[in-house]
Amino acid sequence: MNYIRIDKFSKIPLYLQLKDSIKNAILTGVLKDKDKLPTEEFIGQVFNISRPVVRQAYQSLIDEGLITRHQGKGTFVNKKVHFSNIFFKKNFNEEVVLKGFKPNSNILSMEIINREDVPAFSLDLPPYPHYYAVKRVRKADDVPIAYEIFYLPTNLFKNLDRYITNEMSITNIITEIYNFPNLLGECVISAIEVDESLASILKVEPESVAIKFDILHYNHNKVPVFFKLSYFPGERNSIDVEIKGDNDGIH
Amino acid sequence: MEYIKIEKDSLHPLHYQIYSSIKDAILTKRLLPGDKLPTEEELCHHFNISRPVVRQAYNKLIEEEYINRHKGKGSFVLNPKTKYTILQSLHSLTEQITMNNMNPTIQEYLREIIDCPIELLEKFNAHETFKVLHVKRMYLGDNQPQFYIEVFLPYEIYKDIISKLKDNESIRDYTKQMPSFNSLSSNRHVTAIKFDSEICDRFNIDKNSVGFRIDTTSYISDGTIVEYMIAYVKGLGTRMTVNYF
């Protein structure tokens, strides 16, 4: 337990000191996936702090998804490569770093295709004849989290090939270089079985499950700008939503 | 064109026969999204029928969003049209089905009072003596399975429901009459999985088919958890929509 540092004279609340020590140990790899944490009682005794303080620290780590509690068994480090809602996050890399992994992106290919060769959902595609198809894989600690294909009309994204690199954020290219800030997305989500080529890209077993996102991006005037297809391995991703009830009793 | 069956002596008008055989081929997946349909001209020649008859059939299919027409290229089968907004709305499953222009029905497989399964005690913030009402149901749309659900309801709150809830009544439609349920909120946790054989059987789909599992925890304004529901939605032909940013 020497990764836990508690300073009773510090102005930082005790629970936060405890939480940060554990979090830091997880993020730096001192604590590994599935490692068992000391019981709340034990920590309370060793550091002479009250049970509610320990509980608050643990709860906060549970809420962040860094540890999980198994009834009757104890509390364990949760550091598998698994993401909740990574698809809705604006900054993939930041999200990956927050969970203690190293992010990277690989552009697999980039070519110009005809509008008809953009997959079927995109019937509301902008009416331009040619599209850049940019394929890339996003990873955390070299484990694929997402395979994305961007379909960007060449008329709106002239000379895109000059800017696309593994290091450049495509979102930044779209918002800043081509000046499409604050695009909205209309997203259709489906569950699919992974075929062999997708399996080798996502590094999962063939016939395993993936979550597929079709997203049509459009501007505030409802004019479509580009289309994106993404595949997320089911074993490494989940969607979590909170839906607040109104008082109108729709339910 | 073997999926189009026309009987000139039938009671049904010709345009209806064309319409319904194509629709049927789409629903039974003999025609898949993206497939090209014969041109109107080809159909006229092949069956020796008039152009307006074919046009009427195609227009109906377009109107109902089974196919669409690309100028100069022909008509193509559209993706299946069941779209559910469960990721952003609290509509009941019955309402979700109705919103897809299908007639909702419910088939109930199980209704029992049990001790809360250990793995769910934590979800309810409960102790081991906690009783729940356990229900398994299929929600169908036009007699096609849409949502297979397993629900756990705290018995204390739902004492009445076990006898009063009708087999074909949505649990939500029943509980929303309870005053404290006005401001119900839900957290949904969605994963993509392979269905086990029980679920595949219920949906009448191939073994190991993929789909979504949606775990929903619902709570009222004072934080009391009033429902834990596991819903299964098959992957093929089902879409969930979200608007974001």
Interface residues (C-beta under 8 A of the other chain):
Chain A: R69 Q71 F88 E116 A120 F121 L123 N182 L183 L184 G185 E186 C187 V188 I189 S190 A191 I192 E193 E207 S208 V209 A210 I211 G234 N237 S238 I239 D240 V241 E242 I243 K244 G245 D246 N247 G249 I250 H251
Chain B: P33 G34 N68 K73 F76 L78 N79 K83 L87 Q88 S89 L90 H91 S92 I118 E119 L121 E122 R172 K176 F181 N182 S183 L184 S185 S186 N187 R188 H189 V190 T191 A192 I193 K194 N208 V210 G211 F212 V233 K234 G235 T238 R239 M240 T241 V242 N243 Y244 F245
